């Protein structure tokens, strides 16, 4: 990923509605969601979302396809993966094993049972 692409992606995500849309699309997976479903879920007027969808598409973060009368949006995971790779390139002075995904580093919410003494 080039620096200009990274800046465009970060700028597109640097807005509440667009970040919410993208996170919702990530949860939806490759099948995506209709614009109407996104508007309903986020409580945002569909005509307001059109502008935000355009910004996300221009940054390469989402795709759109027509399904009958609906527009279906889906996250472009390859773009986000490239962005994360760009941001973490040469992480920790080259010790990339320290750059494990955050999900892998989160402690379990369940507390381990302590052995009886």
N, C-alpha and C positions, 0 to 999 in steps of 0.2 A: 504494500500500500504506500502510495506517495503521501508526502506531508499535506499537500492540498486536499487530497481525498479525506485524510484523517480530520483535518480542520472542518471540512464540509459536514462530515458525519457528526462530529462533536457539536457543531453549531446547530445542526438539525435536531439533535437530542436535547439541546439546552433550552427547552421550553416545556412547561408543565404538561400541556395537552399532548404534544408530540412524544414526550417520554412515556406518558401513560399509554398512548396508542401502541408504541413499540413494545412495551412490556406486555401488554395484552396480546399482541400478535405473537410474541415469543411463547407465551403460555398456550396459545392456540395451536402452535406447531405448524408444519408445512401446509396443512389444508387452509389455514388462514380463517378470516372472518369477514362477513359482509360489512359494508360501511354502516348500514343500519344497526347491526348488532353492536358494533364498536360505539356508535353514538349513544345507543341505549345504555350500554355498560358504563360508559364514562359520564353520561349525563350532559353531553355536548350536542348542540344543534348540528345536524348533518351538513348544512351549508358552511358552518364554521370549520368543520373537519376537512373539507375539500382543500382549503389552503394548507393545512397541516400535512395532509397526505401528499400533496405536491412537493413540499419541502423534504419529506422523508424519501420520496421517490427520487428526487433530484440528487440526493446524497447517496443513493444506491442502497438504502436500508430496507426498502419494501418493494414488493412487486404488486401488480394489480392485474386481475383478469375479469372478464365479464362472464357471468353465469346467469343467463336469461336477462332479467332486468336488474340484477344485483351486480355490484362491483365487489369483488372479493380481494381483500388485501392480505398479504402474507409477508412475514419477516424474511429478509435475505440473510440467513445465518452466516453465509460465507463472508459477507461484508463485515458483520460484527466480529467474526473470528479474526479477520484480517486486521481490524481496528485494534482488537485486544493484543494481537501479536505485535503490531506496530508500537503500541504503547509499552509493551513489556520487553521489547527487543533489548538484548544485553542487560536484562534484569539482574539486579544484585551483583553487578560487576562480573557478569558472566556465569554466575552460579544459578543457572536457570531452574534447578530443582527447588530453589527457594521461592519460585514464582508459581507455585501450585495454585489451581483455581481456588477462589475464596470458599466455595462450597466444601471443598475437601479439607479446608483448614478450620471450619467452624466446629466448636466443641458440641458434642451431643447434648441435647436437652435432658436426656435421662442421666441421672447420676449413677455412677457405678457403685455397686454395693461394696462396702468395705468388709474385708474378712473379719470374722469374729475373733476377738483377742482372748 
